[in-house]
Amino acid sequence: MRTALFGRRGRIAKAALVVGAAALALSACSGTGSSGSDDGKVTLTFLSHYGQDPMKSGMTKMIDEWNSSHPDIQVKQQTVNFDDLLTTLNVRQTGGKGADIMSSYSLWGGQLAANGVLDKPSAEVAKDIKDNYSEAAAASVTGANQVFGYPTEFNTYVLYYNKKILADAGYDKPPATWDELKEIANKTTKKDGSGNYQVVGLSLIQDGDNQTAHPFLSLLDSAGGKFLEPNGDSALNGKAKETMQLEADLAKSGATTTSIMPTKTFPTNGVAMAIQAGWWIGSLKTQMKDEYSNVGTAPVPGPEAGDKGSLAYSFFTGVNSGSKHKKEAWEFLTWLNSNKNKEGVTEMGDFLATNGLIPPRKADADILGPKLQAEDANLTPIYDAASYAMAESNAANAYKAKTSLHNALNEILVNHAPVDQTFKNLTAEIDRK
């Protein structure tokens, strides 16, 4: 898998911090940079973060195919680095030059929709997404009674583990319950005589902003809990408190720490287990080379045997509500996400799978999944999680709530704050919005 796509979680923070202000500014303007001509030819602009290969060439290939067969509706690609995507969208929209079609992180979707930036797709498009995409993928692009657009880049979380470290500690398989997770995490943790970590038993953080949030939400899902209601109110209950207590126990015993980043130390055998997204597979292959054979993946375990959980997040392509050519824009997006190659796979699905991502359309995953999983069994839990993962919330206050969650978890993991009071403070803070 290509780390260029999702090895940028930290950059999501910078963009998401301005999403509220950006969306408010966007809603005030309606012009776009599309154009028409006297002969009826329409040129659509498509703003995305696909500015570097292999993503750029893959997207260009599909757009060129469309342009060659649709002379009256031409698509012009506009690309920026992901760091600048939301800011660019904002600036161009405010200046009346917003793109007709946009690629967006789904976390931003609720805020963009609430401020009238996104056009509502037709009932036919909405039905296609609801019926033919994985439940988690469809949920990630749906909020406030609106489908934002077609799901594209899609990832789920699983438990990564070092087979050799577990075997040396006497375990021939990954944990299947929280009790086993705690036991193996404690058993595999090693420190030197000065108390410095040699091996962290279980990492509960990831790169980027709000480092503790996604691993926690995966564990919360395994317990049957929820994070936010559709309107952004807290959905945290006793299940969340139990999940917080699990992390508190691991921190108290020293089996987990926030001081060591798993993306840096897992490849060098410094972390036994970590809860991470599917994109990490490609990074580990590149970094570990032959030692990648020591890597295993498994569902994130729950409190009891058979319980499992995951978090799913995605990006989407949608249409600007201010576009003068919304009909043509949706026509292109429908083609882009449904046109099939000779193998019966959509061009978009093949494009995503080639770049190490789960095709969100179920039929694509059914065709491509077995082939890719036969080449690497570690992909199987990642693909399987698409059928049960909790979709990342895209409520208008989702990013703010996720930041509050991260801060609360940091208090527990770093400062050993009491779970009960931390839980109460968190739910109250989320509900204040």
Buried (B, 14 or more C-beta within 10 A) or exposed (E): BBBBBBBBBEBBBBBBBEBBEBBBBBBEBBBBBBBEEEEEEBBBBBBBBBBBEBBBEBBBEBBEBBBEEBEEBBBBBBBBEBBBBBBBBBBBBBEEBBBBBBBBBBBBBBBBBBBBBBBBBBEEBBEBBEEBBBBBBBBBBBBBEBBBBBBBBBBBBBBBBBBBBBEBBEBEEBBBBBBBBBBBBBBBBBEEEEEEBEBBBBBBBBBBBBBBBBBBBBBBBBBBBBBBEBEBBBBBEEBBBBBBBBBBBBBEEBBBBBEBBBBEBBBEBBBBBBBBBBBBBBBBBEBBEEBBEBBBBBBBBBBEEEBBBBBBBBBBBBBBBBBBBBEBBBBBBBBBBBBBEEEEBBBBBBBBBBBBBBBBBBBBBEBBBEEBBEEBEBBBBBBBBBEBBBBBBBBBBBBBBBBBBBBBBBBBBEEEBEBEEBBEBBBEBBBEE
